[in-house]
């Protein structure tokens, strides 16, 4: 007898459903459990207000969490970069998928690279992290906040409303729009959002090790160690997902390297630091990431990173 399909909660956007389908297919292949998508609308999907006015990208998460707690879905899939570091009581990250390309991508008119953009070019982005780091690279550009799915944002370039937009390369890959990419920002130029490129599977704590134990089949240990380090930076700085904070961790056979940056919103001040540590065994890898994140955050706070975050939040 075929088991009843598991109910996966997802936002309705093309990006969200594409990501959720990736996880659903991986779960079915690994465990044999059929999965159906349950589409949910969040308050962030029904307003054009800027993310900073709504309280950050966590606005997209809350509706899904409510459905999990209510028992209307078994679990939900999120872009990890959108997931707040603080978890409500009773919910847990049952799995973090193998990370895709974590870099940010420029999609500009006329195929222009970042360096080729003319002085005064208008770049659309709703991310203070992106605009702050790009302003630090080039102070002659103009940044405007934009909202909407990938197609909507790309449409603002083709219509001439903006000269370029910046989006996550992984997201563009998932919706089949890498043809619009004209430049890619490696970590040396711009650090991604903590967790960018990874997908998170969230469910209630009690079910994670019980009837939903099959979710562990798509958990990727090295990615979990890396993103734990990155997200610990956010937590220690008491910064939200929309703060001008970038972080990226790389995992080797026996080492973990974490780079992080905090940038003033106008790009005038930046604190960027890097630290490498020995990677503990698989079962303790996430703990290695948490320890490394706390150590590097402490160093950056000692140099005033928390004040930059506070200034950005008040501005």
Order of alpha helices (4+ residues) and beta strands (2+ residues): beta-alpha-beta-alpha-alpha-beta-beta-beta-beta-alpha-beta-alpha-beta-alpha-beta-beta-alpha-alpha-beta-beta-beta-alpha-alpha
